[in-house]
Amino acid sequence: MSIQTSLLILTISNSWIYSYNSMLLCLSNWTSNKSKTQIYTHSQPPYYPHF
């Protein structure tokens, strides 16, 4: 029983770490995309609308 419990805890913590890592990856991708679009819009001529 204790082995099963520890395995369950291990699996839960692994999935939590995985979801946390994927969330971080998503966040970093989003911020880099945001900065890319900002750089892109700022490099446009001034008469282009800024979103």
PyMOL Python script that loads the backbone (N, CA, C, O; Angstrom):
from pymol import cmd

cmd.read_pdbstr("""\
ATOM      1  N   MET A   1       0.835  -1.202   0.000  1.00  0.00           N
ATOM      2  CA  MET A   1       0.000   0.000   0.000  1.00  0.00           C
ATOM      3  C   MET A   1       0.874   1.257   0.000  1.00  0.00           C
ATOM      4  O   MET A   1       0.582   2.215  -0.716  1.00  0.00           O
ATOM      5  N   SER A   2       1.917   1.256   0.781  1.00  0.00           N
ATOM      6  CA  SER A   2       2.761   2.453   0.847  1.00  0.00           C
ATOM      7  C   SER A   2       3.483   2.690  -0.488  1.00  0.00           C
ATOM      8  O   SER A   2       3.698   3.831  -0.896  1.00  0.00           O
ATOM      9  N   ILE A   3       3.850   1.595  -1.153  1.00  0.00           N
ATOM     10  CA  ILE A   3       4.503   1.742  -2.459  1.00  0.00           C
ATOM     11  C   ILE A   3       3.528   2.361  -3.454  1.00  0.00           C
ATOM     12  O   ILE A   3       3.897   3.250  -4.221  1.00  0.00           O
ATOM     13  N   GLN A   4       2.305   1.898  -3.438  1.00  0.00           N
ATOM     14  CA  GLN A   4       1.298   2.466  -4.336  1.00  0.00           C
ATOM     15  C   GLN A   4       1.072   3.945  -4.039  1.00  0.00           C
ATOM     16  O   GLN A   4       0.957   4.764  -4.951  1.00  0.00           O
ATOM     17  N   THR A   5       1.013   4.270  -2.764  1.00  0.00           N
ATOM     18  CA  THR A   5       0.794   5.663  -2.384  1.00  0.00           C
ATOM     19  C   THR A   5       1.946   6.549  -2.844  1.00  0.00           C
ATOM     20  O   THR A   5       1.728   7.638  -3.374  1.00  0.00           O
ATOM     21  N   SER A   6       3.164   6.076  -2.639  1.00  0.00           N
ATOM     22  CA  SER A   6       4.314   6.876  -3.065  1.00  0.00           C
ATOM     23  C   SER A   6       4.350   7.001  -4.588  1.00  0.00           C
ATOM     24  O   SER A   6       4.724   8.048  -5.117  1.00  0.00           O
ATOM     25  N   LEU A   7       3.964   5.939  -5.290  1.00  0.00           N
ATOM     26  CA  LEU A   7       3.905   6.015  -6.749  1.00  0.00           C
ATOM     27  C   LEU A   7       2.863   7.035  -7.195  1.00  0.00           C
ATOM     28  O   LEU A   7       3.081   7.805  -8.131  1.00  0.00           O
ATOM     29  N   LEU A   8       1.725   7.022  -6.502  1.00  0.00           N
ATOM     30  CA  LEU A   8       0.671   7.972  -6.833  1.00  0.00           C
ATOM     31  C   LEU A   8       1.154   9.401  -6.606  1.00  0.00           C
ATOM     32  O   LEU A   8       0.934  10.279  -7.441  1.00  0.00           O
ATOM     33  N   ILE A   9       1.808   9.626  -5.483  1.00  0.00           N
ATOM     34  CA  ILE A   9       2.344  10.957  -5.172  1.00  0.00           C
ATOM     35  C   ILE A   9       3.370  11.364  -6.222  1.00  0.00           C
ATOM     36  O   ILE A   9       3.391  12.513  -6.664  1.00  0.00           O
ATOM     37  N   LEU A  10       4.202  10.443  -6.611  1.00  0.00           N
ATOM     38  CA  LEU A  10       5.220  10.719  -7.626  1.00  0.00           C
ATOM     39  C   LEU A  10       4.566  11.097  -8.954  1.00  0.00           C
ATOM     40  O   LEU A  10       4.983  12.052  -9.608  1.00  0.00           O
ATOM     41  N   THR A  11       3.551  10.350  -9.344  1.00  0.00           N
ATOM     42  CA  THR A  11       2.875  10.644 -10.605  1.00  0.00           C
ATOM     43  C   THR A  11       2.203  12.002 -10.556  1.00  0.00           C
ATOM     44  O   THR A  11       2.272  12.769 -11.517  1.00  0.00           O
ATOM     45  N   ILE A  12       1.553  12.304  -9.442  1.00  0.00           N
ATOM     46  CA  ILE A  12       0.863  13.591  -9.309  1.00  0.00           C
ATOM     47  C   ILE A  12       1.866  14.734  -9.365  1.00  0.00           C
ATOM     48  O   ILE A  12       1.640  15.732 -10.049  1.00  0.00           O
ATOM     49  N   SER A  13       2.964  14.591  -8.651  1.00  0.00           N
ATOM     50  CA  SER A  13       3.962  15.665  -8.660  1.00  0.00           C
ATOM     51  C   SER A  13       4.596  15.797 -10.044  1.00  0.00           C
ATOM     52  O   SER A  13       4.890  16.908 -10.487  1.00  0.00           O
ATOM     53  N   ASN A  14       4.805  14.678 -10.726  1.00  0.00           N
ATOM     54  CA  ASN A  14       5.362  14.738 -12.082  1.00  0.00           C
ATOM     55  C   ASN A  14       4.416  15.459 -13.030  1.00  0.00           C
ATOM     56  O   ASN A  14       4.847  16.288 -13.832  1.00  0.00           O
ATOM     57  N   SER A  15       3.148  15.151 -12.943  1.00  0.00           N
ATOM     58  CA  SER A  15       2.188  15.819 -13.822  1.00  0.00           C
ATOM     59  C   SER A  15       2.088  17.297 -13.475  1.00  0.00           C
ATOM     60  O   SER A  15       1.929  18.135 -14.363  1.00  0.00           O
ATOM     61  N   TRP A  16       2.182  17.623 -12.181  1.00  0.00           N
ATOM     62  CA  TRP A  16       2.138  19.030 -11.787  1.00  0.00           C
ATOM     63  C   TRP A  16       3.345  19.771 -12.343  1.00  0.00           C
ATOM     64  O   TRP A  16       3.212  20.872 -12.879  1.00  0.00           O
ATOM     65  N   ILE A  17       4.525  19.166 -12.215  1.00  0.00           N
ATOM     66  CA  ILE A  17       5.751  19.783 -12.751  1.00  0.00           C
ATOM     67  C   ILE A  17       5.632  19.937 -14.265  1.00  0.00           C
ATOM     68  O   ILE A  17       6.031  20.957 -14.829  1.00  0.00           O
ATOM     69  N   TYR A  18       5.088  18.929 -14.905  1.00  0.00           N
ATOM     70  CA  TYR A  18       4.929  18.995 -16.364  1.00  0.00           C
ATOM     71  C   TYR A  18       3.997  20.134 -16.761  1.00  0.00           C
ATOM     72  O   TYR A  18       4.307  20.912 -17.664  1.00  0.00           O
ATOM     73  N   SER A  19       2.858  20.229 -16.086  1.00  0.00           N
ATOM     74  CA  SER A  19       1.908  21.293 -16.418  1.00  0.00           C
ATOM     75  C   SER A  19       2.499  22.659 -16.106  1.00  0.00           C
ATOM     76  O   SER A  19       2.275  23.621 -16.840  1.00  0.00           O
ATOM     77  N   TYR A  20       3.255  22.742 -15.014  1.00  0.00           N
ATOM     78  CA  TYR A  20       3.889  24.015 -14.660  1.00  0.00           C
ATOM     79  C   TYR A  20       4.913  24.414 -15.721  1.00  0.00           C
ATOM     80  O   TYR A  20       4.979  25.577 -16.119  1.00  0.00           O
ATOM     81  N   ASN A  21       5.704  23.455 -16.174  1.00  0.00           N
ATOM     82  CA  ASN A  21       6.705  23.722 -17.218  1.00  0.00           C
ATOM     83  C   ASN A  21       6.045  24.138 -18.527  1.00  0.00           C
ATOM     84  O   ASN A  21       6.501  25.069 -19.191  1.00  0.00           O
ATOM     85  N   SER A  22       4.989  23.459 -18.887  1.00  0.00           N
ATOM     86  CA  SER A  22       4.302  23.816 -20.130  1.00  0.00           C
ATOM     87  C   SER A  22       3.674  25.199 -20.020  1.00  0.00           C
ATOM     88  O   SER A  22       3.631  25.951 -20.994  1.00  0.00           O
ATOM     89  N   MET A  23       3.180  25.532 -18.811  1.00  0.00           N
ATOM     90  CA  MET A  23       2.624  26.860 -18.607  1.00  0.00           C
ATOM     91  C   MET A  23       3.719  27.916 -18.757  1.00  0.00           C
ATOM     92  O   MET A  23       3.507  28.953 -19.385  1.00  0.00           O
ATOM     93  N   LEU A  24       4.866  27.650 -18.188  1.00  0.00           N
ATOM     94  CA  LEU A  24       5.989  28.587 -18.300  1.00  0.00           C
ATOM     95  C   LEU A  24       6.415  28.744 -19.761  1.00  0.00           C
ATOM     96  O   LEU A  24       6.695  29.848 -20.229  1.00  0.00           O
ATOM     97  N   LEU A  25       6.455  27.628 -20.459  1.00  0.00           N
ATOM     98  CA  LEU A  25       6.836  27.662 -21.867  1.00  0.00           C
ATOM     99  C   LEU A  25       5.834  28.498 -22.666  1.00  0.00           C
ATOM    100  O   LEU A  25       6.212  29.316 -23.504  1.00  0.00           O
ATOM    101  N   CYS A  26       4.569  28.276 -22.389  1.00  0.00           N
ATOM    102  CA  CYS A  26       3.514  29.036 -23.051  1.00  0.00           C
ATOM    103  C   CYS A  26       3.676  30.525 -22.765  1.00  0.00           C
ATOM    104  O   CYS A  26       3.561  31.358 -23.665  1.00  0.00           O
ATOM    105  N   LEU A  27       3.939  30.842 -21.522  1.00  0.00           N
ATOM    106  CA  LEU A  27       4.086  32.242 -21.123  1.00  0.00           C
ATOM    107  C   LEU A  27       5.278  32.887 -21.812  1.00  0.00           C
ATOM    108  O   LEU A  27       5.186  34.017 -22.292  1.00  0.00           O
ATOM    109  N   SER A  28       6.384  32.181 -21.861  1.00  0.00           N
ATOM    110  CA  SER A  28       7.578  32.747 -22.499  1.00  0.00           C
ATOM    111  C   SER A  28       7.353  32.912 -24.009  1.00  0.00           C
ATOM    112  O   SER A  28       7.790  33.897 -24.605  1.00  0.00           O
ATOM    113  N   ASN A  29       6.670  31.942 -24.613  1.00  0.00           N
ATOM    114  CA  ASN A  29       6.342  32.071 -26.035  1.00  0.00           C
ATOM    115  C   ASN A  29       5.452  33.279 -26.275  1.00  0.00           C
ATOM    116  O   ASN A  29       5.643  34.032 -27.230  1.00  0.00           O
ATOM    117  N   TRP A  30       4.467  33.451 -25.385  1.00  0.00           N
ATOM    118  CA  TRP A  30       3.540  34.565 -25.534  1.00  0.00           C
ATOM    119  C   TRP A  30       4.268  35.893 -25.394  1.00  0.00           C
ATOM    120  O   TRP A  30       4.042  36.806 -26.188  1.00  0.00           O
ATOM    121  N   THR A  31       5.134  36.015 -24.401  1.00  0.00           N
ATOM    122  CA  THR A  31       5.850  37.283 -24.194  1.00  0.00           C
ATOM    123  C   THR A  31       6.792  37.561 -25.357  1.00  0.00           C
ATOM    124  O   THR A  31       6.910  38.707 -25.789  1.00  0.00           O
ATOM    125  N   SER A  32       7.459  36.542 -25.867  1.00  0.00           N
ATOM    126  CA  SER A  32       8.369  36.768 -26.998  1.00  0.00           C
ATOM    127  C   SER A  32       7.572  37.169 -28.240  1.00  0.00           C
ATOM    128  O   SER A  32       8.007  38.032 -29.002  1.00  0.00           O
ATOM    129  N   ASN A  33       6.414  36.551 -28.446  1.00  0.00           N
ATOM    130  CA  ASN A  33       5.568  36.937 -29.574  1.00  0.00           C
ATOM    131  C   ASN A  33       5.079  38.368 -29.416  1.00  0.00           C
ATOM    132  O   ASN A  33       5.016  39.127 -30.383  1.00  0.00           O
ATOM    133  N   LYS A  34       4.739  38.719 -28.202  1.00  0.00           N
ATOM    134  CA  LYS A  34       4.259  40.075 -27.934  1.00  0.00           C
ATOM    135  C   LYS A  34       5.356  41.093 -28.244  1.00  0.00           C
ATOM    136  O   LYS A  34       5.099  42.106 -28.895  1.00  0.00           O
ATOM    137  N   SER A  35       6.559  40.829 -27.787  1.00  0.00           N
ATOM    138  CA  SER A  35       7.651  41.766 -28.040  1.00  0.00           C
ATOM    139  C   SER A  35       7.975  41.822 -29.537  1.00  0.00           C
ATOM    140  O   SER A  35       8.310  42.881 -30.067  1.00  0.00           O
ATOM    141  N   LYS A  36       7.871  40.674 -30.209  1.00  0.00           N
ATOM    142  CA  LYS A  36       8.107  40.659 -31.654  1.00  0.00           C
ATOM    143  C   LYS A  36       7.098  41.551 -32.376  1.00  0.00           C
ATOM    144  O   LYS A  36       7.467  42.343 -33.242  1.00  0.00           O
ATOM    145  N   THR A  37       5.830  41.415 -32.012  1.00  0.00           N
ATOM    146  CA  THR A  37       4.821  42.232 -32.671  1.00  0.00           C
ATOM    147  C   THR A  37       5.008  43.704 -32.326  1.00  0.00           C
ATOM    148  O   THR A  37       4.779  44.569 -33.171  1.00  0.00           O
ATOM    149  N   GLN A  38       5.415  43.997 -31.107  1.00  0.00           N
ATOM    150  CA  GLN A  38       5.671  45.391 -30.738  1.00  0.00           C
ATOM    151  C   GLN A  38       6.807  45.962 -31.582  1.00  0.00           C
ATOM    152  O   GLN A  38       6.708  47.072 -32.105  1.00  0.00           O
ATOM    153  N   ILE A  39       7.867  45.203 -31.705  1.00  0.00           N
ATOM    154  CA  ILE A  39       8.997  45.652 -32.522  1.00  0.00           C
ATOM    155  C   ILE A  39       8.538  45.836 -33.967  1.00  0.00           C
ATOM    156  O   ILE A  39       8.916  46.802 -34.629  1.00  0.00           O
ATOM    157  N   TYR A  40       7.730  44.911 -34.441  1.00  0.00           N
ATOM    158  CA  TYR A  40       7.245  44.987 -35.821  1.00  0.00           C
ATOM    159  C   TYR A  40       6.398  46.237 -36.033  1.00  0.00           C
ATOM    160  O   TYR A  40       6.600  46.959 -37.009  1.00  0.00           O
ATOM    161  N   THR A  41       5.457  46.499 -35.134  1.00  0.00           N
ATOM    162  CA  THR A  41       4.591  47.660 -35.314  1.00  0.00           C
ATOM    163  C   THR A  41       5.374  48.952 -35.151  1.00  0.00           C
ATOM    164  O   THR A  41       5.057  49.946 -35.804  1.00  0.00           O
ATOM    165  N   HIS A  42       6.387  48.959 -34.298  1.00  0.00           N
ATOM    166  CA  HIS A  42       7.159  50.181 -34.106  1.00  0.00           C
ATOM    167  C   HIS A  42       8.119  50.433 -35.267  1.00  0.00           C
ATOM    168  O   HIS A  42       8.560  51.563 -35.478  1.00  0.00           O
ATOM    169  N   SER A  43       8.436  49.398 -36.005  1.00  0.00           N
ATOM    170  CA  SER A  43       9.311  49.603 -37.159  1.00  0.00           C
ATOM    171  C   SER A  43       8.513  50.070 -38.382  1.00  0.00           C
ATOM    172  O   SER A  43       9.088  50.476 -39.392  1.00  0.00           O
ATOM    173  N   GLN A  44       7.207  50.007 -38.277  1.00  0.00           N
ATOM    174  CA  GLN A  44       6.370  50.482 -39.383  1.00  0.00           C
ATOM    175  C   GLN A  44       6.410  52.010 -39.460  1.00  0.00           C
ATOM    176  O   GLN A  44       6.750  52.672 -38.480  1.00  0.00           O
ATOM    177  N   PRO A  45       6.068  52.561 -40.607  1.00  0.00           N
ATOM    178  CA  PRO A  45       5.961  54.025 -40.705  1.00  0.00           C
ATOM    179  C   PRO A  45       4.873  54.567 -39.770  1.00  0.00           C
ATOM    180  O   PRO A  45       3.953  53.831 -39.412  1.00  0.00           O
ATOM    181  N   PRO A  46       4.958  55.802 -39.382  1.00  0.00           N
ATOM    182  CA  PRO A  46       4.037  56.339 -38.382  1.00  0.00           C
ATOM    183  C   PRO A  46       2.580  56.392 -38.810  1.00  0.00           C
ATOM    184  O   PRO A  46       1.688  56.422 -37.963  1.00  0.00           O
ATOM    185  N   TYR A  47       2.327  56.404 -40.117  1.00  0.00           N
ATOM    186  CA  TYR A  47       0.926  56.470 -40.524  1.00  0.00           C
ATOM    187  C   TYR A  47       0.227  55.117 -40.434  1.00  0.00           C
ATOM    188  O   TYR A  47      -0.987  55.030 -40.619  1.00  0.00           O
ATOM    189  N   TYR A  48       0.999  54.049 -40.147  1.00  0.00           N
ATOM    190  CA  TYR A  48       0.357  52.755 -39.923  1.00  0.00           C
ATOM    191  C   TYR A  48      -0.294  52.760 -38.546  1.00  0.00           C
ATOM    192  O   TYR A  48       0.290  53.269 -37.590  1.00  0.00           O
ATOM    193  N   PRO A  49      -1.485  52.205 -38.433  1.00  0.00           N
ATOM    194  CA  PRO A  49      -2.143  52.169 -37.110  1.00  0.00           C
ATOM    195  C   PRO A  49      -1.417  51.228 -36.161  1.00  0.00           C
ATOM    196  O   PRO A  49      -0.982  50.147 -36.557  1.00  0.00           O
ATOM    197  N   HIS A  50      -1.292  51.639 -34.925  1.00  0.00           N
ATOM    198  CA  HIS A  50      -0.650  50.803 -33.908  1.00  0.00           C
ATOM    199  C   HIS A  50      -1.713  50.046 -33.149  1.00  0.00           C
ATOM    200  O   HIS A  50      -2.647  50.634 -32.604  1.00  0.00           O
ATOM    201  N   PHE A  51      -1.562  48.742 -33.118  1.00  0.00           N
ATOM    202  CA  PHE A  51      -2.557  47.916 -32.430  1.00  0.00           C
ATOM    203  C   PHE A  51      -2.108  47.606 -31.020  1.00  0.00           C
ATOM    204  O   PHE A  51      -2.817  46.919 -30.284  1.00  0.00           O
TER     205      PHE A  51
END
""", "prot")
cmd.dss("prot")
cmd.show_as("cartoon", "prot")
cmd.util.cbc("prot")
cmd.orient("prot")
